[in-house]
Amino acid sequence: MPLWTAWFDAVRALRPASRRFHTFLWMILALVGLSCRPERAGVTSLVRLFGFGNRGYRRFLHLFHSRALDLDALTACWRGCVCGSFEPVAVGERLVCLADGIKAPKEGRKMPAVKLAPSAVGE
């Protein structure tokens, strides 16, 4: 529970990015879903996680396309939250941001425009 309390304290700093409190609550649901979803199927995985039906799917889609969630304000709030929580590393005048980019191979056996090696054809 202490982890979720710290998580919510961090998310609460993003409140100024939402014009309406209702939009902020939907954003919290989306962030919870992105934090603990078992699959990577986009909005569908959020709907499955919470057990919502078609209405939930449409509401999440609306959230991501709504003008009630200001992306520039959200970016500024996030930047302020991150720089306030962690000591930023700078090179010259620029901040350095590190991210973990996981690259997983495709699941399909055959991909378009990829030729098999002659030894792999008979296997």
N, C-alpha and C positions, 0 to 999 in steps of 0.2 A: 504493500500500500504506500510506503514512503516514496517509491519510485513514481507512482502515478500522481502523488501530490506535487512532487517536483516538476513532473511533466506538465501538469495543469497550470502551475505557477508560470512556467515558461510560455505556455499557450495563451494565458490570460494577457500577456503583453501584446498579443496580436489583435486585441479587441478594437483598437482605433481603425483597423483596416476594413471593418464591417460597418456599413451605414445603419443597419438594423440589428437588434439583439437576436432576432430570430435567425438571421443569416449567420451570425456568429455561432449560434448553437449548431447549425448544420455544418459549419466549418469544423467545429470541434468533433462532431461525429465522423466527418471525413478524415480528420487527422488521427483519431483513434483507430479507425479502420485501416488506414495506411500504416499505422504503427504495429498492428497485430494481425493483419490478414494472412491467411495460410497460403494464398495463391497470388499470382500476378495477372489477374484477368481484368484489371482496370476497375471501372465502376461496378461491373458485375461481381467482382470479388467483395466489394463493400456491401452490396445488397445481400449477397449470400451470408456474409459474416453476421449481419444484424438480423437476418431473416425477413427483410422487407420484400414486398412484392413489386409489381409494376410501378406503383405510385412512388415507392422509395427510389426506384431506378430513375424515374423522371425528375424527382426532386434533386438527386445528386447531380444529374446532368445540368439541371437549371442552375444549381449552385456554381458549377464550374464555368458557366457562360453568363452569369448574372452581373449586372453593373453594380449591384449592392455590395459586392466584394471588390474593392479597389486594389488592383494588382500592384500599382506603384506604392500605395500606402502599406500594403502587406509586405512588400520587399523592404521598405524603409523600417517597418516595425521589426521584421526578422533580423535585419542587419544590426539594429540597435540592441536587440535581445542577445544576439550572438556576441557582439563586441562588448556588451556589458557582463556577460557570463564567463567569457574566456579572454585571456590576454592575447590580443592580436599580434601576429608576427608581420613585420613590415620589412620590405626590401626597398630602400630608398623612401619614396613617398607612397608606395603602393602596398596595400595589404595582401598577404598571401593566403589563399584559401585552398585547403586540401580536402579532397573528397575521395571516397572509396568507389571507384568505378568497377563494378563486377561485370566481367565479360564471360558469358556462358555460351558454349557452342550451340548451334541450332539442333533441334531434336530430330529433324527430318533426315532420312538417309540420303536422299538425292536432292540436290539444289539446282535450280536453273542456271545454265551457263557454266557449270562446273563439270569438267571432264574427269573421268576416272583414270587412274594409272592402269596400264595394260595388265599388270600382275593382279590388280584388285578385281578385274572383270569376272574371272572364273570363281571367285570365292563365294 
